[in-house]
Amino acid sequence: MTDSSTPSGPDKRESGIGDILLREKVVTVKQLEEAKNEIRRHGGRLGNTLAKLGYVEESQLISFLSRQYGVPSISLDEVDVSEDVVKLIPKDVAERHNLIPINRQGNSLIVAMSDPSNIYAMDDIKFLTGYNVEVVVSDESSIKKALDRYYMTVATPTDLTEGLDAEDVAMLNDEEGLDIEELERSSKEAPVVRLVNLMLIDAIKRGASDIHCEPYEKTFRIRYRIDGVLYEIMKPPLRLKNAITSRLKIMAELDIAERRLPQDGRIKLSIGETKEIDFRVSVLPTLFGEKVVLRILDKSALQLDMTKLGFEAEPLRHFKDAIHQPYGMILSTGPTGSGKTTTLYSALSELNKSSDNISSAEDPVEINMSGINQVAINEPIGLSFAAALRSFLRQDPDIIMVGEIRDFETAEIAVKAALTGHLVLSTVHTNDAPSTVNRLLNMGIEPFLVTAALNLILAQRLARKICVECCEEDTDVTPEILVDLGMDEAEAAKTTALVGSGCSVCSETGFKGRIAVYEVMPMVDEIKEYVLQGYSAMELKRESMRLGMQTLRRAALNKLRDGILTVSEVLRCSRKD
């Protein structure tokens, strides 16, 4: 079979298209030569290159090709292709010829192509599928989007497990009598290695934060957490679960013979020549095997610019003022996965200067930051947050970050550090900023110490942003609904709620990316007085709101008003005040 997309230069068929475009005066000789030179340098197809250079509109090109070859044109955004049809053409073939099957009628397969003159591609498809090929034309970028959309969820599992058969892991069927040497050998065989490597790369490409490999009685599934929500990606054959698990354990340097106890490890993956990704690996024994969860730690994707995290102007000013104080404590609060660590990393990034000694105690160290002395907590050997803090205070620190304040001992040392001329940043698990004060009091910290040490508390949540490619007005949302959420009537009347309809860019979810929603509470004198007088968290919240604090719900509503969040995300990430 002939590969029609070699990067060495335009082939005769491509030149034929160019001659036709030239003859029809769609492009000039100079433009055509420039496009051919671009193809020689970087590869590609002539029509698409002409479009990229701005010499012809893609819609104009498609209309021209449709008339020239007598085939209909199609908008792939308006087509829903069934899984059975997509499976007829392997992913590598579809990508090589830049085409996608869209329908099957009798013994004919309808295929969308960017180049309807590509007879080599049609011969390939006819040979592979046994169907007669009917061509419709679409632009190259739309076909690429469709390939990403359909083969991401349909073809990837098939491609990844291609070449695997029962002989590869024949000894793994006996759950009670696994041979460790055979298990290790099987986990290193090329098909299993390829499956695991492609799974890791696929998760990175999709922007996943976690990978879940989950064994059940009759199935084995792999899910990715994308923008905070888990999506089932593939179901490899059940017989492969132990080989896949063992491969991951070997990569993380864990004991593959130990299947009764939880284990934790780390994988470092090199992508290309410059990019390195860390995976934090957790293995947990379950009823039907070991569940493996990998947290993806991509330093290059870490957003450390505070202006892009989701802060609004006034809360950001309060936060920056607090972190630039010479001493005191700043606490970030929220549930697991709410972005607390990222916010603290962004603060450390801004504070990271050669004139300051910065130390952090983390469990585990998620991102390595140059210029900061990072300590990984190891409770089994006695290296707790409290022990690390004590050591920090003997190391002449200026700024200290404590991954989490969990108990009285850690809280007490952190407060004392804040009172003795050090800036302390840490996290606490509470629902909102005012209730953090009560949490410290419940740990046993005296009220006068809390008021003396605390500079600021911020609560945060991560909300999914509406996909900008498919956002549209949410006609189900009325002003009455917005008023019920917390808007006043005038604001609700002027607000147009948006929702994502779903497209190839967002994998039909309607959401793309996440943004933080912040509640920032500076510890001003009035709030300190309330704490000393023993007021409740609710009363602290009311007083803070009176003084201008923006609550989580108000911050979320502002982002809804600005067209960033949907009503459902506002409800998901905040409670009514």
Stockholm file with secondary structure:
# STOCKHOLM 1.0

chainA/1-577         MTDSSTPSGPDKRESGIGDILLREKVVTVKQLEEAKNEIRRHGGRLGNTLAKLGYVEESQLISFLSRQYGVPSISLDEVDVSEDVVKLIPKDVAERHNLIPINRQGNSLIVAMSDPSNIYAMDDIKFLTGYNVEVVVSDESSIKKALDRYYMTVATPTDLTEGLDAEDVAMLNDEEGLDIEELERSSKEAPVVRLVNLMLIDAIKRGASDIHCEPYEKTFRIRYRIDGVLYEIMKPPLRLKNAITSRLKIMAELDIAERRLPQDGRIKLSIGETKEIDFRVSVLPTLFGEKVVLRILDKSALQLDMTKLGFEAEPLRHFKDAIHQPYGMILSTGPTGSGKTTTLYSALSELNKSSDNISSAEDPVEINMSGINQVAINEPIGLSFAAALRSFLRQDPDIIMVGEIRDFETAEIAVKAALTGHLVLSTVHTNDAPSTVNRLLNMGIEPFLVTAALNLILAQRLARKICVECCEEDTDVTPEILVDLGMDEAEAAKTTALVGSGCSVCSETGFKGRIAVYEVMPMVDEIKEYVLQGYSAMELKRESMRLGMQTLRRAALNKLRDGILTVSEVLRCSRKD
#=GR chainA/1-577 SS CCCTTCTTCCCHHHHHHHHHHHHTTSSCHHHHHHHHHHHHHHCCCHHHHHHHTTSSCHHHHHHHHHHHHTCCBCCGGGCCCCHHHHTTSCHHHHHHHTEEEEEEETTEEEEEESCTTCHHHHHHHHHHHCSEEEEEECCHHHHHHHHHHHHHHTHHHHHHHTTCCGGGGGGGGCSSSCCHHHHHHHHTSHHHHHHHHHHHHHHHHTTEEEEEEEECSSCEEEEEEETTEEEEEECCCGGGHHHHHHHHHHHTTCCTTCCSSCEEEEEEEEETTTEEEEEEEEEEEETTEEEEEEEEECGGGCCCCGGGTTCCHHHHHHHHHHHTSSSEEEEEECSTTSSHHHHHHHHHHHHCCTTSCEEEEESSCCSCCTTSEEEECBGGGTBCHHHHHHHHHTSCCSEEEESCCCSHHHHHHHHHHHHTTCEEEEEECCSSSHHHHHHHHHHTCCHHHHHHHEEEEEEEEEEEEECTTTEEECTTCCHHHHHHHTCCHHHHHHCCCEEECCCTTTTTSSEEEEEEEEEEEECCHHHHHHHHTTCCHHHHHHHHHHTTCCCHHHHHHHHHHTTSSCHHHHHHHCCCC
#=GC SS_cons         CCCTTCTTCCCHHHHHHHHHHHHTTSSCHHHHHHHHHHHHHHCCCHHHHHHHTTSSCHHHHHHHHHHHHTCCBCCGGGCCCCHHHHTTSCHHHHHHHTEEEEEEETTEEEEEESCTTCHHHHHHHHHHHCSEEEEEECCHHHHHHHHHHHHHHTHHHHHHHTTCCGGGGGGGGCSSSCCHHHHHHHHTSHHHHHHHHHHHHHHHHTTEEEEEEEECSSCEEEEEEETTEEEEEECCCGGGHHHHHHHHHHHTTCCTTCCSSCEEEEEEEEETTTEEEEEEEEEEEETTEEEEEEEEECGGGCCCCGGGTTCCHHHHHHHHHHHTSSSEEEEEECSTTSSHHHHHHHHHHHHCCTTSCEEEEESSCCSCCTTSEEEECBGGGTBCHHHHHHHHHTSCCSEEEESCCCSHHHHHHHHHHHHTTCEEEEEECCSSSHHHHHHHHHHTCCHHHHHHHEEEEEEEEEEEEECTTTEEECTTCCHHHHHHHTCCHHHHHHCCCEEECCCTTTTTSSEEEEEEEEEEEECCHHHHHHHHTTCCHHHHHHHHHHTTCCCHHHHHHHHHHTTSSCHHHHHHHCCCC
//
